[in-house]
Amino acid sequence: MNKTDLINSISEKHSLSKKDVEVVLNGFLDEISGALAQGDKVQLIGFGTFETRKRSGRTGRNPQTGDTIEIPESTVPAFKAGNKLKEAVN
């Protein structure tokens, strides 16, 4: 399912316009992105937790040339599923 499919599905199930659903979904995603950019954690009880994690620097290899390269430390987004989501999937 992609973003368009999600918007269509929510629109049909809840009798809302696609435009309204898109505005709310974009706002939701912007808020999560903004919170993560500030280093905050976003917890949605029963669904899961969005957070950032530090990835340490390491030595890598260029597959085309075989040369070793240094990969710098970075911050990456992470998601940990909540219990209700895990149960729904199983």
Summary of the structure (lengths in Angstrom):
residues: 90
radius of gyration: 18.6
end to end distance: 18.5
largest distance: 56.7
contacts: 183
relative contact order: 0.13
helix: 43%
strand: 30%
